[in-house]
Amino acid sequence: MVLIFVDLTHLPVGLILPLLSHSRVLKVLRTQMNTSKPLNKRIHQTIITQKVRNQANVIKIKGHEDTFRRLLRMLPDITSGDSNNIEGQAAFIYFRTLFGNNFKRRQESIENSALNYAYTIVRSLSLVQSSRMVYSRLLVFFTIMSKTLLI
């Protein structure tokens, strides 16, 4: 069980986690911390590529074949680290196609409220995972310190 606290805009600002965690979390954290910058950029490229591909598929399901093809044509332009900001360009096309040409991500609307709520859930899941990793590191630190003090 996890209790998540949100601010007035419904963004997560804190959480309470159980004190027990799985030992695999620390191994995952170590692996993530030891990845090189080029590998991180390639992972980012892979995530952005799949995100744009998913957006294209949603657009196709909604019946916008031309926009579907336009988004697919952007895929080869996604570089390591997305230095050309294809993610932003694709998002602009995606949201305007779904919600109309006047749609802006930062305006007050029911669509943005729903998107913000969904993003809050996703961010909360990320916070939970990050907090578990930090907690695992602290456990290891205190275990090492207590063993050192006992010697």
Buried (B, 14 or more C-beta within 10 A) or exposed (E): EEEBEBEEEEEBEEBEBEEEBEEEBBEBBEEEEEEEEEEEBBEBBEEBBEBBBEBBEBBBEEEBEEBBEBBBEBBEEBBBBBEEEBBEBBBBBBBBBBBEEEBEEEEEBEBBEEBEEEEBEEBBEEBBEEBBBEBBBEBBEEEEEEEEEEE
